[in-house]
Amino acid sequence: MRFTKILTIIALISVCLFLISCNKTSDDSLTGGITGEDNETNTIDDVNNEDCALLEGSAKDDCYSQNLQCSMIESDSVRDSCVVELAAVANQIEACDLVMDEDTQAYCLYRISEVNNDVEVCESIGDEDWQDNCYNLYSTSNSNRDYCSYITRTDQQQECFKTVALESQDIELCTYLSYVEANRCILTITKETLDPENCYLMSSELQRDACLKSVAKYSGNQTICDDIEYDAVRDDCNAEFEEETELMGENLESEEEVSVEF
């Protein structure tokens, strides 16, 4: 009884989609119309359905699935997958209730959330993995740090914080990461912002000094070298500027010599 009801509802959704597509334009080429020898117009769906009916077994189900004719599919798993795509295309969250497999139903809700960029749909997902995926997708797509905290899997939550931190250049988020990843995150953002203050968030003095050296180099500001605590790192920082100055002087002398000879 439930199976018959599901097929009926799927068929109704398919009809609604078809009617919507038909109302968009009267041009046969845009609606998928095909004119035969008798000048009668058939839809592409009609032609595809006839083609699918000639197939057998899984090939037939795959054919109907590709055309979103879910009610014609015999395999439960293939039908469920078809309904997911049909729900996404029609943007009908209610259609997810027709999916029989719980994991696939969770994926269906994930797709609806993706289509609408709606984080509230994530809350209704019963499967923990798909709910985590949903929060992760919303957070990274919108550079929204808040929903990274809703993710239960530690590795995925860390990756979410990292992605949002780098996309939004939110240096504070880097401190939510593990020791190694936090330093990498801070250094990556600092190389783009060239803000030496960020270096003081590094987990060790040596890492901080290495960060300051990088900022000095990429910003061309030698005075930043003076803030480096470790003598060896500070000397190396200054040496790079001195070498660059000497090289520029040599190039200038060469240009002057060429100019005089000319």
N, C-alpha and C positions, 0 to 999 in steps of 0.2 A: 504493500500500500504506500509506504514511504517512498519507495523507489519510483513508483508511478507518479507520485506528486512531484518528486525532484525533476523528473523528465519533463513534466508539464510546465513547471516554472522556468526551467532552462529554455524550453521552446518559446515561452512567452517573451523572455528576455531577448532571445535571438530575433524574434519578430519585431520587437520594439527597436532594436538596433537597425534592422533592415528598413523599417518605416522612416526612421530618422535619416538614414543615408539617402533614401529616396526623396525626401522632402528638401534636401539641401540644394538640389538643382534639377532642372528639367533636362539638362544636356545628357544624352545617353552615354557619351564617352566619359563623363565625370561620375555617373552613377554606376558604371560598370555594365551598361547595357550592351547587348550583342545582337545585331540584326542578321537574321538568317535569309535564305533565299526567298522565303515567302513574305519578307519584310516584317515579320513579327519580331518583337524585341524580347529577348530573354535576359535575365540578370546573370552576372558571373556566378553568383551563388547557385543558381539553377544548373548551370553547366557543370560547376564543380561537384555538385551533389550527384549528378548523373555519372560523372567520372569516378567518384568515390564508390558508388554502388557497384561498379564493375570489379572492384578490388575485393580481396578476401583477407580475413584475419587481422593481424596488427597493421598491415598496410592500409586497410580500409579505415581503421580507427585513426591512424596517423593522418590520413587524408581529411577526414571529418574534423580532426583537431586543428589542423592548419587553417581550415575555413571557419573555425569556431562554431561548428554544428555539433555542439556537445551532446545534445539529446539523442544523436544517432550513434554515439559511441558505446560499445559493449563493455570494454575493459573499465573497471572502477578507477584504477590509477590514472589511466589516460583521460577519462572523463573528468576526474578531479582537476587535473592539470589544465584541461580545456576551460573548465569553469573559472579557474583562477584568472586566466587571461581574459575571459569574457567579462568577469567582474571588473577587471582593471580597465578594459576598453569602455565598458558601459558606466564605469565609476559608480558601481552599486555595491556597497558594503554588505547589503542583505544577501547578495548572491553567495558570499563566503559561507553562510549557514548551510548551503546545499552541498558543500564539500564533505565527503564522508570520512576521509582520513584526517586525524587531528593535526598532524604535522603539516600537511598540505593546507589545511584550513588556516593554520597560523601564518603560513607563507602568503596566503591570500590576503590576510589582513595587513601583512607587511607591504604587499604591493599597493593596496589601497592607500596606506600611509604615504608611500613613495609618490604615488600619482598626485595626491592632494597636498603633499608636504605638511601633513597633519600629525603632530606628535601625540595627540590625544588618542589616536587609533592604537598606538603602541601599548597603551595601558590595558587595552582589551585583549591583548594577545596572551593566551594561556601558556604557550611553550616558551620556556626561559631563553633558549638559544635565539629563537626568532625575535623575541622581545628585545634582547640585547642588540641584535642586528638592526632592529628598527630604531632604537635610541641612538645607536652609533651612526646610522645613515643620516638621521635628522641633525645630529650634532655637527657632523663633519660637513654636511651640505649647507648648513646655515652658520657655521663658525660659532656655534652655541655651546659654551663650556658646561652649562648647567646640567644638561642631560647625559653628559659623559659619566656623571656620578651615579646615574641610575643603572649603569651596566654592571652586571654581577661578576662577569668573568674578568679577572685581574688583567690578563694580557691584553684583552680587547679594550678595556677601560683605559689602560696606559697608552695604547695606540691612539685612542680617541683624543685624549688630552694632548698628545704629541702633535697630531694632525691639526687640531684647532689652534694650538699654540703657534705653530709655524705659519698657518694661513692668516691668523689675525695678529701675529707678532706680539702675542700676549706672553711676555717674559715670565710672569708669575706662574703660569701653568707649567712651565718647564720644571719648577721645583716639586711638582706632583709626581715626577717620573723617578725611575731608579737612578742610582748614583751615576752610572756611565751615560745613560740616555739624557739625564738632566743637563750634564755638562755639554753634551753634543748639541742639545736643543738651545741652550743659552748662547753658545758660541755661534751657531748658525744664524740666530736672530741678530746677535750683536754685530756680525759681519755686514748685515744689511742696514742696521740702524746706526752703526758706528757710535754707539753710546757707551763710553767707558764705564759708566755706573753699573751697567749690567754685569760686568765682570766680577763685581763683588758678591754676586749670587753664586759663583762657582763654589764647588764643595771643598776645595783646598787652596792654600796660598799659591802653590805652584801652578795649578790650573788657572787661578785668577791672573797671575803674572803672564802666563802664556796668552791669555785672552787680551790683556792690555797691550801686549806686544803686537798682536794681530790688529787691534784697533788702530794703534799707532801707524802700522804699516799701511793699512787700507785707507786711512784718512789722511795720510801724509803729515801727521802731527807728531813731531819728535818729542815735544814736551811731555807727552803721555808716558814716554819711557822713564821719566823721572819718578813716576808713581809706582814703578816695579820694585818690589822688596828684594828679591833674590839678585845678588850682584851679577851672577853669570848671565841671567836672562836680561837684566838691564843693560849690561855691556853689549850683549848680542844685539839688542834692540837699537842701541845707539850706533853700533858698528854698521848695521844695514843702511842707516841714513848717511853715514860718513862715506861708505862705499859708493852710494848713489851720487853723493855730492862730487866725489872725485871723478866718477865716470862722466858726469855732466860737464865737469871742468875740462877733462880730456877731449870730449867731443867738441866743446866750444873752441879750444885751441886748434883742433884739426880744421874746423870750419874757417877760422881766421887765417890759417896758413894757406888753405885753398884759395881764399879770397885774395890774399896778397899776391900769390903766384899768378892768378888770373889777371 
